[in-house]
Amino acid sequence: MNQTMLALAATAVFSASTAFAADIQMFGHAHVDLRTDSPDSRITVNNNSSTLGLKASTDFAGFKAYFKHVFLVDGLDDSSLLGENDKSYVNVYGDFGSVRLGHQTSSAGLAYEFTNNNHLSDSIADFSNIGFTEYETTKVLVYELPVYAGFTLAIGANSNGNTTRKLFASPSLGLMYDNGHGMKLGLGYEIIDDRGLADIPGTNITAAQNDSKMLQLGGSYTLDNIMVGAQFEQTSNLLLAESGLSSLDANTRRLLSANIDGDSSIIGILPQDDVDRTAFGVAGKLTFGNNMLSVNLGAEKIEKSTDKAKNYFASIALNHTISKRVNTYIAFRNKNTDVASMQKIIGSNNSLKRRALAVGLQYTF
């Protein structure tokens, strides 16, 4: 369904591009690192959400249209070079605001990204290590209103969390504010509808009866070359990926795919009943010359019935910009994880990564 929608959207936009002289470009982002993790204590080469995509834009009837399709690029293991699509959507915008449809960040996710507290995305120092959610899902509709007095409102919905694929079963809201003098605020709220799954034999995954609900609030302030920020998030009926099971073994993945219309792309968005999380973090960034020093501190509390786990996170990263397109960094992360309680809550015997050191390189074109 998602591929069909994107194919139709691409056909429509590229057909329009012939008539309206659209600008079609290829772009991409390569991000790799050398990393050592604890408790493994071995050096690995890692691909960190590298992408390759096509984008096109055109003007027509007083409006502007924009389309892009992004592939995740790997090639470091046995998987194909071009994997599943990353952000891929159609965007029509003008004086009325912006309307986007496709695989993209939800309205709540836009509010999270707006505060810019995540200074080194997709690295071991990524703010998501604390537990903050960057909801990027398929079949998403987002309407972003024009800016008024510094405020921007994004209203959206997705059909990602419902077996009937009802679009408005999973609403999302993002409210953003920029005072124009360095302060940014973002408020997001989102519901991921239950898929009505039955228990899946051979896994620890049981039927979810309640929706996953997320509320987040963040803010940042920039003064010259210094930026400070804070982020808060509270989630009920935690999603599967955020409950520590984002890396599923092959058998579990196969069983999931067989039990959910053969669609393995939804792995990571399954609500888990009675698993709740509260996360709080602070971030700081100092830029000097072609360098950026960033520090993140955070804590999360995960609860299920009488079991509780408190995890603490800290990271520090030094990033050096070599050119407009190339930067390199060294980053260190430490997560003090309550392993015994986490394994009770998420039902997994997988080892949880705690301490890591990485040297990374990014290239954008």
C-alpha positions in Angstrom: 0.0 0.0 0.0 2.7 2.4 1.0 4.8 1.6 -2.1 1.7 2.0 -4.3 0.9 5.4 -2.8 4.5 6.6 -3.3 4.6 5.3 -6.8 1.4 7.2 -7.7 2.7 10.3 -6.0 6.0 10.1 -7.8 4.3 9.6 -11.2 2.0 12.6 -10.6 4.8 14.9 -9.6 7.3 13.8 -12.3 4.5 14.1 -14.9 3.9 17.6 -13.7 7.6 18.3 -13.8 7.6 17.9 -17.6 4.9 20.5 -18.0 6.2 22.9 -15.4 9.9 22.5 -15.8 10.6 21.0 -12.4 14.0 21.0 -10.9 15.0 17.3 -10.3 18.1 16.6 -8.1 19.9 13.7 -6.5 21.0 14.1 -2.9 22.4 12.0 -0.1 24.0 11.7 3.3 26.7 9.2 4.2 27.4 8.6 7.9 29.7 5.9 9.2 31.7 5.4 12.4 34.3 3.1 14.0 32.9 2.1 17.4 33.6 0.1 20.5 30.7 -0.9 22.7 30.5 -2.2 26.2 30.0 -5.0 27.2 31.2 -6.3 23.7 34.6 -4.5 23.9 35.2 -4.9 20.2 35.7 -2.4 17.4 33.0 -2.4 14.6 32.3 -0.4 11.5 28.8 1.0 11.5 26.4 2.7 9.0 24.3 5.3 10.7 21.2 5.9 8.6 23.0 6.9 5.4 20.6 7.9 2.7 20.3 8.4 -1.1 17.3 10.2 -2.6 15.7 12.1 -5.5 13.8 15.3 -5.1 11.8 17.5 -7.5 10.1 20.8 -7.2 7.9 23.0 -9.4 5.6 26.0 -9.4 2.0 25.8 -10.7 -1.2 27.9 -10.3 0.3 30.1 -7.6 1.4 27.1 -5.5 4.6 25.2 -5.1 5.0 21.4 -5.1 7.8 19.4 -3.8 8.5 15.6 -3.9 11.3 13.5 -2.6 11.9 9.8 -2.2 14.7 8.7 0.1 16.3 5.3 0.4 18.3 4.1 3.4 21.7 3.0 2.2 23.7 0.2 3.9 26.0 -2.1 2.0 28.1 -2.9 5.1 26.4 -6.3 5.7 24.5 -8.9 3.7 21.5 -6.6 3.0 21.0 -4.9 -0.3 22.7 -1.5 -0.9 19.3 0.3 -1.1 16.9 -0.6 1.7 13.5 0.6 2.8 12.5 4.2 2.2 13.3 6.9 4.7 11.4 10.2 4.5 9.5 10.2 1.2 6.5 12.4 0.6 4.7 15.0 -1.5 4.5 18.5 -0.3 2.3 21.3 -1.6 2.8 24.7 0.0 2.0 28.4 -0.4 0.4 31.3 1.5 -2.0 28.8 3.1 0.8 26.9 4.7 2.1 23.4 3.9 0.4 20.0 3.3 2.5 16.9 3.2 1.5 13.3 2.6 3.7 10.2 2.8 6.5 8.7 4.9 7.6 11.5 7.1 8.0 12.9 10.6 4.6 13.3 12.4 3.4 16.7 13.7 4.6 15.8 17.3 8.0 14.8 15.8 8.3 18.2 14.1 7.9 19.9 17.5 10.6 17.7 18.9 13.0 18.5 16.0 12.1 22.2 16.1 13.9 22.8 19.5 17.2 21.5 17.9 18.4 19.8 21.1 19.6 16.8 19.2 23.1 18.1 18.1 24.5 15.0 16.5 21.7 12.9 15.0 22.1 9.1 14.4 25.3 8.9 16.4 26.0 7.3 19.8 25.4 10.8 21.2 21.9 11.1 19.7 19.4 12.4 22.2 17.2 9.3 21.5 19.6 7.3 23.6 17.8 8.8 26.6 14.5 7.6 25.2 13.1 10.6 23.3 11.0 9.7 20.3 11.4 11.0 16.8 8.2 9.6 15.3 8.8 9.0 11.6 6.0 6.8 10.1 4.3 5.8 6.9 1.0 7.0 5.6 1.2 10.4 7.4 -0.8 13.5 6.6 0.5 16.8 8.1 -0.9 20.3 7.6 1.4 23.0 8.9 -0.2 26.4 9.2 1.6 29.6 8.3 3.7 31.3 11.0 1.7 33.8 13.1 3.3 35.9 15.8 6.2 33.4 16.1 3.8 30.4 16.5 3.5 27.5 14.1 0.8 24.8 14.4 1.2 21.4 12.7 -1.9 19.1 12.7 -1.6 15.6 11.4 -2.7 12.0 11.5 -1.4 8.6 10.4 -2.8 5.2 9.7 0.3 3.4 10.9 -1.2 2.0 14.0 -4.5 0.5 13.0 -5.3 -2.7 11.2 -8.1 -1.0 9.4 -5.7 1.7 8.2 -8.1 4.4 9.3 -6.2 7.7 8.8 -7.5 9.7 11.7 -7.3 6.8 14.2 -3.8 8.1 15.2 -3.8 11.9 15.5 -0.8 14.0 16.1 -0.3 17.7 17.1 2.8 19.9 17.2 2.9 23.5 18.4 6.1 25.5 17.9 7.3 29.0 18.9 10.3 31.0 17.9 10.6 34.5 19.5 13.2 35.5 16.9 15.8 36.2 19.6 17.2 32.7 20.2 14.4 31.1 22.1 12.5 28.1 20.7 9.8 26.0 22.2 8.0 22.8 21.0 5.0 21.0 22.3 3.9 17.7 20.8 1.1 15.1 21.5 0.5 11.9 19.6 -1.6 8.8 19.8 -0.6 5.5 18.1 -3.7 3.4 17.7 -3.7 -0.3 18.8 -3.4 -2.8 15.9 -5.6 -5.3 17.7 -2.9 -8.0 17.6 -3.3 -11.4 19.0 -0.5 -12.9 21.1 2.3 -14.0 18.7 3.6 -17.5 19.6 7.4 -17.8 19.9 7.8 -14.2 21.0 7.3 -12.1 24.1 4.8 -9.9 22.3 1.3 -10.0 23.5 -1.9 -8.3 22.3 -2.0 -4.6 23.1 -5.4 -3.3 24.2 -4.7 0.3 24.7 -3.3 3.1 22.5 0.2 4.4 23.0 0.0 8.1 24.0 2.9 10.5 24.0 3.3 14.1 25.3 6.5 16.0 24.9 7.8 19.5 25.7 11.1 21.0 24.8 12.9 24.3 24.6 16.2 25.8 23.7 18.0 29.2 23.9 20.9 30.3 21.8 23.1 33.3 22.7 26.0 33.9 20.3 27.9 30.6 20.2 26.3 29.0 23.2 23.1 26.9 23.1 21.3 25.3 26.1 18.1 23.3 26.0 15.9 20.9 27.9 13.5 18.1 26.8 10.7 16.2 28.6 8.6 13.3 27.4 5.9 11.1 28.9 4.6 8.0 27.2 2.0 5.5 28.2 1.8 2.0 26.7 5.3 2.3 25.3 6.0 1.5 21.7 8.0 -1.7 21.0 11.1 0.0 19.6 11.3 2.4 22.5 11.0 -0.5 25.0 14.4 -1.8 24.1 13.4 -4.3 21.4 14.3 -2.3 18.3 16.8 -5.0 17.3 14.7 -8.2 16.9 16.2 -11.6 16.1 15.4 -13.1 12.8 12.8 -15.6 14.1 10.8 -12.9 15.9 10.9 -10.7 12.9 9.6 -13.6 10.7 6.8 -14.3 13.2 5.8 -10.7 13.3 5.8 -10.4 9.5 3.7 -13.5 9.2 1.1 -12.3 11.8 0.7 -8.7 10.5 -0.4 -8.9 6.9 3.2 -9.8 5.9 4.2 -6.2 6.5 7.4 -6.1 8.5 7.8 -2.4 8.1 5.6 -1.7 11.1 8.0 -3.4 13.5 8.9 -0.9 16.1 5.5 0.7 16.4 3.6 -1.9 18.4 2.0 -0.6 21.6 2.9 -2.6 24.7 0.3 -2.5 27.4 1.2 -1.2 30.8 4.7 -0.2 29.9 5.1 3.5 30.6 8.1 5.8 30.4 9.1 9.3 31.6 12.2 10.9 30.2 14.0 14.2 30.9 17.2 15.6 29.5 19.3 18.7 29.2 21.6 19.6 26.3 24.4 22.1 25.8 26.4 23.1 22.7 29.4 25.4 22.3 30.6 26.4 18.8 34.1 27.8 18.2 35.6 28.2 14.8 34.8 25.0 12.8 34.2 23.0 15.9 31.2 22.1 18.0 31.3 20.7 21.5 28.0 19.1 22.7 27.0 17.6 26.0 23.8 15.7 26.8 22.5 14.5 30.2 19.3 12.6 30.8 17.3 10.1 32.8 14.4 7.9 32.1 12.0 5.8 34.3 10.3 2.8 32.7 7.5 1.1 34.6 5.4 -2.0 34.2 3.1 -3.1 37.1 5.4 -3.4 40.1 8.7 -3.5 38.1 10.5 -0.2 37.7 13.8 0.7 36.0 15.7 4.0 36.2 18.3 4.6 33.5 20.8 7.5 33.3 22.5 8.8 30.2 25.4 11.1 29.5 27.3 11.9 26.3 29.9 14.3 25.0 30.9 14.9 21.4 33.4 17.0 19.6 32.6 17.7 16.0 34.9 19.3 13.4 33.7 20.7 10.1 36.3 20.0 7.4 34.3 21.6 4.6 30.7 22.6 3.8 29.9 18.9 3.0 32.2 17.0 5.3 32.5 16.8 9.1 34.1 14.3 11.5 33.6 13.8 15.2 34.6 11.8 18.3 31.8 10.9 20.8 31.5 9.1 24.1 28.3 7.7 25.6 27.6 6.2 28.9 24.2 4.8 30.0 23.8 3.4 33.5 21.1 0.9 32.8 19.1 -1.1 35.4 19.6 -4.3 33.3 17.8 -6.7 35.6 14.7 -4.6 35.8 14.7 -3.8 32.1 14.9 -7.4 31.1 11.8 -8.1 33.4 9.9 -5.3 31.8 10.7 -5.8 28.1 11.0 -9.6 28.3 14.3 -9.8 26.5 17.6 -11.5 27.3 19.5 -9.4 24.8 22.4 -7.5 26.3 21.8 -3.8 26.6 24.5 -1.5 25.3 25.8 0.8 28.0 29.2 2.5 27.2 30.4 3.4 23.7 33.2 5.4 22.0 33.0 6.3 18.4 34.9 8.2 15.7 32.5 9.2 12.9 32.5 10.8 9.5 29.6 12.4 7.6 29.4 13.5 4.0 26.5 15.4 2.5 25.8 16.1 -1.2 
